[in-house]
Structures are given as structure tokens and as C-alpha cells.
Amino acid sequence: MIRRIVLIGFVLSLAVLFFYAIAYHALGYIIVLPPLPESTMVVTLMAWVFSLCHAAYTLGGRRALIFFAIGAAISWLLEEIGVATGAIYGAYHYTDALGPKLGYVPLLIPIAWFMMIYPSHVIANLIGTGKPAGVGGGVVRIAWLSALGAMTMTAWDMLIDPGMSSPPEQAFVWERGGAYFGVPLQNFLGWLLTAFLIYLAYRLVERKIGIKPMAPVTTSVAALPLVAYGIFMFNGLIPGVAANEALRIIALFVMGFPLLAAAGRLVLRKEDGATA
């Protein structure tokens, strides 16, 4: 029963995410549609529900909650320090656009981190090992996979942050601007650090306790985090969606490369007759 609920959860949330991020815009070229309410909030929550449910299915419920707790704690702590000092991501502050805050940081932010952490984690696993989860290994291997995941996730942020820090979203403000569509280089270095620490902490825990998937992870199930990652990439390719038209080119290559590499590993494993 629980497995079925989790399965329905990640399938339905991915469908809603696809509608908000892709189908709604495609239909807009055909018919006039009313504006979607709170699209940023809905997209973030649906992507988080997908990530949490899919992680529960492939890692086990307790492991998924541990992964989310580690991600929420580290991301909130470093963002809190970052807003207060400007030492991690650069000088910035959040507006009220993302809702209530805990300290300086909106409660939605740790949720947003995990919605990106998990799909990027699966992609890094596939690129590095050909498996979506449970790769194990020594400390060097874990550190390398953590760095690979951090790069994959930061590539995603290269598309998101310029839009989120610009009107009409304006979720946060860079107090001194920056060279990358108003975003400072330090922000991306901070993202690399934060994501690396989250992945490293979780992988060290996972090495000790292992994983307990709810069912065998088929190629189709393993591919869904790639679909989630791809939805955000293709959303950034839609004319008028990206904060700057040049970001459409950037999105295609910085997100397209890890997506294509991970998809290739899945396809080749299937052709070779290996299980995901």
C-alpha cells in the first residue's frame, strides 16, 4: 500500500510539474490560457514531492528522509550564514516573494534545494557508475561522485538564479550585482560547496546503512529523475521564459551535457541487458 502511494506520488507530481513548466507554455501558442496561480511555489513543491517520493522508492523511506534532512540542514545553515555575512554566495538578501522565513532564509529554500539535489544525485550516479542509486565505494570514490553531483546541480542553478533574482520573480537581490546576468561568480562557488557537502554527508551515511528500495528499480523508474531535470532545462529553452535570451543557449549545453551523458548510460545498460 505504501509503495503504491509513493509510486502514485512521484508519477502525479511529475505530471503536474510537466504541465506547469512545459505543457502550459506549449498550449499558450494555440489558445489563450488564464495565468497559473503561484507557479513558482507549485513548481517547487511538485518537484520536491517528486524527489522525495522517488527517493523513498529507490533508496527506502528512511533513507529518503535522512537525505532530505541532511540537505535541508546544510542548505539552510549555509544560506543563513551566507545572507548574514555575504561570505559564501556573495552579498544578497531574500525578499518576501517566497513566503515566510526562518531567520533570513525562506522556508521554501531547503525544499527547493532538495528538489534539485535528488535528480542531480541520480544523474551523477548514472554518469559515474551506471547505477541510479546505492553505489557505495571508498572515500575517494564518494568524494568524486559528490563533486560530480555538485557540478550537475550547479549547472542547473546557472539557469535558475538569473531569473529568480530578476523581475518579476525578484525572490532575492544581489546587493553588488555580478558579471553573470547580475549574479556574482561567488554564488556558483558557494553552490558547489553547499551541494558537495550535502552529497558527501549523505553518501557517507548511505555507505554505512545501505539502501532498501521498495521494489526493483527498472530502467523506466530510474529515468524519471532525468525527466525532471530535463523539464527544467526545456522550460528554459521556451522563448520568453528565460530571464535573458542568451540563457536559452546556456541551458541547452550546461544542463544538456550531464542529462545526455546520464541518459546514454541508461540506454546502454538496457541494450546490454543489465538491470538499472
C-alpha positions in Angstrom: 0.0 0.0 0.0 2.8 2.5 1.0 4.7 1.6 -2.2 1.7 2.3 -4.3 1.1 5.7 -2.6 4.8 6.6 -3.2 4.6 5.5 -6.8 1.5 7.5 -7.4 3.1 10.4 -5.6 6.1 10.7 -7.9 4.1 10.0 -11.1 1.4 12.6 -10.4 3.8 15.2 -9.1 6.0 14.8 -12.3 2.8 15.2 -14.4 1.8 18.4 -12.7 5.4 19.7 -13.0 5.4 18.9 -16.7 2.1 20.7 -17.2 3.3 23.9 -15.3 6.7 24.0 -16.8 6.2 22.7 -20.4 2.6 21.9 -21.5 1.1 25.2 -20.3 3.5 27.2 -22.3 3.0 25.0 -25.4 -0.7 25.3 -25.2 -0.3 29.1 -24.9 0.8 29.2 -28.5 -2.5 27.6 -29.5 -5.2 29.0 -27.2 -5.4 31.9 -24.7 -4.9 30.5 -21.2 -5.5 32.1 -17.8 -2.4 32.8 -15.7 -1.4 30.0 -13.4 -1.6 30.8 -9.7 1.7 30.9 -7.7 3.6 29.0 -10.4 7.0 29.2 -8.7 5.5 27.8 -5.5 3.7 25.0 -7.2 6.6 24.0 -9.4 9.0 24.0 -6.4 6.6 21.9 -4.3 5.8 19.4 -7.1 9.4 18.9 -7.9 10.1 18.4 -4.2 7.3 15.9 -3.8 8.6 14.0 -6.9 12.2 14.0 -5.5 11.1 12.8 -2.0 8.8 10.1 -3.3 11.2 8.8 -5.9 14.0 8.8 -3.4 11.7 6.8 -1.0 11.0 4.3 -3.8 14.6 3.8 -4.9 16.5 4.3 -1.6 13.9 3.4 1.0 11.7 5.7 3.0 14.0 6.3 6.0 17.0 6.9 3.7 15.0 9.5 1.7 14.1 11.3 4.9 17.7 11.3 6.0 18.8 12.6 2.6 16.2 15.4 2.8 17.1 16.2 6.4 20.8 16.4 5.6 20.1 18.6 2.6 17.7 20.9 4.5 20.0 21.3 7.5 23.2 22.1 5.5 21.5 24.3 2.9 19.6 26.3 5.5 22.7 26.8 7.7 24.9 27.9 4.9 22.3 30.2 3.4 21.7 31.7 6.8 25.4 32.3 7.2 25.6 33.5 3.6 22.8 36.1 3.9 24.2 37.3 7.3 27.8 37.6 6.1 28.0 37.5 2.3 30.9 35.1 2.8 29.6 32.1 0.9 27.5 33.2 -2.0 28.2 36.9 -2.2 26.2 39.8 -0.7 22.5 39.1 -1.1 19.2 39.1 0.8 15.8 37.4 0.2 12.6 39.4 -0.5 9.2 38.3 0.7 8.4 36.7 -2.6 9.0 33.1 -1.4 6.9 33.4 1.8 7.7 33.1 5.5 11.3 32.9 6.7 13.3 31.1 9.3 15.8 33.7 10.2 17.0 35.3 7.0 16.0 32.3 4.8 12.6 31.5 3.4 11.2 28.1 4.5 10.8 27.2 0.8 14.6 27.3 0.2 15.6 24.0 1.8 12.7 22.4 -0.1 14.0 24.0 -3.3 17.5 22.6 -2.6 16.2 19.1 -2.3 14.1 19.3 -5.4 17.4 19.9 -7.3 19.7 17.7 -5.1 18.0 14.4 -5.8 17.7 14.4 -9.6 21.3 15.7 -9.8 22.3 12.9 -7.4 20.8 10.2 -9.7 22.4 11.8 -12.8 25.8 11.9 -11.1 25.4 8.2 -10.1 24.5 7.2 -13.6 27.4 9.1 -15.2 29.9 7.9 -12.7 28.8 4.3 -12.2 25.9 3.4 -14.5 23.6 2.9 -11.4 20.9 5.3 -10.2 21.5 4.6 -6.5 23.5 2.6 -3.9 26.9 2.9 -5.5 29.0 2.6 -2.3 32.8 2.6 -2.5 35.6 4.2 -0.6 36.1 7.8 0.4 37.8 8.9 -2.8 35.0 7.5 -4.9 32.4 9.1 -2.7 34.1 12.5 -2.9 34.4 12.2 -6.6 30.7 11.4 -7.1 29.8 14.2 -4.6 31.8 16.6 -6.7 30.1 15.3 -9.9 26.7 15.8 -8.3 27.6 19.3 -7.2 28.7 20.3 -10.7 25.5 18.8 -12.2 23.3 20.7 -9.7 25.2 24.0 -10.1 24.8 23.7 -13.9 21.0 23.8 -13.1 21.5 26.9 -10.9 23.1 28.7 -13.8 19.7 28.8 -15.4 17.6 29.4 -12.3 19.4 32.2 -10.4 19.3 34.9 -13.1 15.6 34.6 -13.4 14.8 34.3 -9.7 16.9 37.4 -8.9 15.2 39.5 -11.6 11.7 41.0 -12.0 9.0 39.8 -12.0 10.2 37.0 -9.6 12.8 39.0 -7.6 13.0 36.3 -4.9 16.4 37.7 -3.8 18.6 40.7 -4.5 22.3 40.7 -5.3 23.4 43.8 -3.4 26.5 44.4 -5.6 25.4 42.7 -8.8 27.5 40.3 -10.7 29.1 39.5 -14.1 26.7 36.6 -14.9 23.4 38.2 -15.7 23.7 40.1 -12.4 24.8 37.1 -10.4 28.3 37.0 -9.0 30.8 34.1 -9.6 31.0 33.6 -5.9 27.4 32.4 -5.9 28.2 29.4 -8.0 31.3 28.6 -6.0 29.0 28.7 -2.9 26.6 26.3 -4.6 29.4 23.9 -5.5 30.5 23.9 -1.8 27.0 23.5 -0.4 26.0 20.7 -2.8 29.3 18.9 -2.3 28.9 18.9 1.5 25.3 17.6 1.2 26.2 14.8 -1.1 29.3 13.9 0.8 27.4 13.8 4.1 24.6 11.7 2.7 26.9 9.3 0.8 28.9 8.6 3.9 25.7 7.8 5.8 24.5 5.6 2.9 27.8 3.7 2.9 27.1 2.6 6.5 23.4 1.8 6.3 22.9 0.9 2.6 19.7 1.3 0.7 16.4 -0.6 0.8 14.4 0.2 -2.3 10.7 -0.5 -2.2 10.8 -2.5 -5.4 13.3 -3.4 -8.1 14.3 -0.1 -9.9 13.6 -0.6 -13.5 15.1 1.5 -16.3 11.9 3.4 -16.7 11.8 4.3 -13.0 15.5 5.2 -13.0 14.9 7.6 -16.0 12.3 9.7 -14.2 14.7 12.0 -12.3 16.3 12.7 -15.7 12.9 13.7 -17.0 12.5 16.1 -14.0 15.9 17.6 -14.7 15.1 17.8 -18.4 11.7 19.5 -17.8 13.6 22.4 -16.2 16.1 22.5 -19.0 13.4 22.6 -21.7 11.4 25.2 -19.7 14.5 27.4 -20.0 14.5 26.9 -23.8 11.0 28.3 -24.2 11.0 31.8 -25.8 10.2 34.4 -23.2 10.7 32.2 -20.2 14.4 32.7 -19.5 15.4 35.9 -17.9 17.7 36.6 -20.8 17.5 35.0 -24.3 21.2 34.1 -24.0 20.3 31.8 -21.1 18.4 29.5 -23.6 21.7 28.7 -25.3 23.4 28.2 -21.9 20.6 25.9 -20.6 20.9 23.7 -23.6 24.6 22.9 -23.1 25.3 23.2 -19.4 22.2 21.1 -18.5 22.1 19.1 -21.7 25.5 17.6 -21.3 25.0 15.8 -18.0 21.5 14.9 -19.0 22.6 13.3 -22.2 25.5 11.5 -20.5 23.2 10.0 -17.9 20.6 9.0 -20.4 23.3 7.4 -22.5 24.3 5.2 -19.6 20.7 4.1 -19.0 20.2 3.3 -22.7 23.5 1.4 -23.0 22.7 -0.6 -19.8 19.3 -1.6 -21.2 20.9 -2.6 -24.5 23.5 -4.7 -22.7 20.7 -6.4 -20.7 21.8 -5.0 -17.3 19.2 -4.1 -14.7 19.1 -0.5 -13.5 
